[in-house]
Structures are given as C-alpha cells and as structure tokens.
Amino acid sequence: MSITESPSRYSGLENMSIRELLVNMNNEDKTVPLAVEKVIPAIERLTTEIAAKMSAGGRLFYIGAGTSGRIGILDASEIPPTYGMPQGRVIGLIAGGDTAGPTQLLAGYGFQANGVTTGCIVCNTGSEVAKHAQFPIEVVVGPEFVTGSTRMKSGTAQKLILNMISTATMIKLGRVKGNKMVDMQLSNVKLVNRGTRMVMEELGIPQDEAERLLKQFGSVRKAVESRKGHARN
C-alpha cells in the first residue's frame, strides 16, 4: 500500500465538531512545509535544469492526472499574467483515460523526445514515475486526514513545490527586478495601481506621471526603461 493510501491517523471524523475537524486538518497541514523543506536539494536540481532550458528557448510542460493535473494547469495559467511570459512557454496538461495519456497530450505541441529533461513530484517513495524521471522529487507527507484524499496534503505539497519551481525560474529569466514583477500584465485596476507604485518608486516621480508612462508603454519594465534610457541620451 502506498503512503498516500494509508489509513488516516484520525477516526470517527463524522463525530467531530466543525472546530475539531478544522483544527485537526490544520495540524496535518502544518507538516507539509517541513516535508517540502527536506527535498529542497531535489527541487534545486530540477529548477536549475528548467531555468537553463527555458533560457535557451525551451518550454515547460506540466502533466498530471486528477488533482495533480489541475494544480499544474493552475500554475501554468498564472505565468503569463504574473510574469508576462508569452503563451505557450509554460503549458499545463491533464491526463486521464486511454486516449488522454501523456504521449497523446503532447502530440499536438510539436513535442520532440530527444533532449527532453524529465522531472516529477510524487508523494510516495519508489514510484514508477520517479524511477524513470531524471530529476525526481519525492515529498512524503504521510497519510491524509481523510484516507486517500490526496487533494489535501499531497496536493498542497505539489502546489508549494510548483510555486517554488516556477517563481525561481521566472526570477532567473529576468522577469523580476529587485522584488517586483516588472513584466506583469496590467489586466485590472489593482494591477495598474501596483504598477504605478512600482514606477513611482523606481523613478521617483509623481503618481500621475507614473501612471501616464505605465499606460503609454504597457509594462513597468518598459516604462522605467523609457525614462532611464531618455536620461542617458
């Protein structure tokens, strides 16, 4: 039996009060970052490879079934608006059934197997996928609060690790300056206001001028570079 399918440490869940359920789930959730901490060296190895491949023009594919697939799609979907990456550089795919396996899913993306780097994030030890992946990450979070409900601790661990991988990669690709998302898409008022503050802080200019530059050039990076470039000329 796999670890994620092991019986919960708790029993009689239906007899617990809502407060007891929430406290016990929270206690289990607290163990997840500690499990992730133990595998940081493995995360580092995979992220280093991903950053190098993407710097050379490569793409990042997330493939998973069920919760894992949905988490991958979520992470991939957030990269263009958050970091201004072109669509199609980070791609999330969800597998399932005989006609939607990894090979079939990748077929429509001009995928070439030669030179592909493979990694995985699994919450059991000794899995088949980890045996075949070049950069396996085995983050063992233990039995779930509800037996076998891997959308809980296992899903949380995978989400945390994908956050780490994609964020570190985007930083290394130059999509963050200082600590700011200078290439984010200005898709709503909140983000325009955030971008305006970034331009104000970077250039030391008033709000109305910063907002005008931001709307003119369409991104924090371009707005700042336009003024700094002008100052140098």
HUTA-V499859 format. One line per field, one symbol per residue. phi: phi as a letter, one per 30 degrees, with the letter a starting at -180 (. if undefined). psi: psi as a letter, one per 20 degrees, with the letter a starting at -180 (. if undefined). A space follows every 50 residues. Layout:
phi = ???
psi = ???
This chain:
phi = .dddcdeedcbiedcddeddddddddddddddedddedceeddddddedd ddddddjdccccbacieeddddddddddddddbiddejdbbcbcclidcb deddddedcidcddidccbabbcbcidddddcddbdbcccciedeceidd dddddddddeddeddddddddddidbcibcddcdddcadeddddddddde ddcibdddddddddddciadedddddddddddd
psi = pqhiiqqqiqrkhiiqrgggggghghgghhighhhhhhjghhgggghggg ggghhjjrqpppprqcggghggggghhigghhjjqqqihpppqpqprhjl rgghhihjjkpphpjppprqoqjqqkqghhhiqhmqonooiaqqgppjni idgghgggggghggghghghghjjippdkqnijqpmirgghggghghggg ghilrrghgghggghgiiqgghgghgghhhhh.
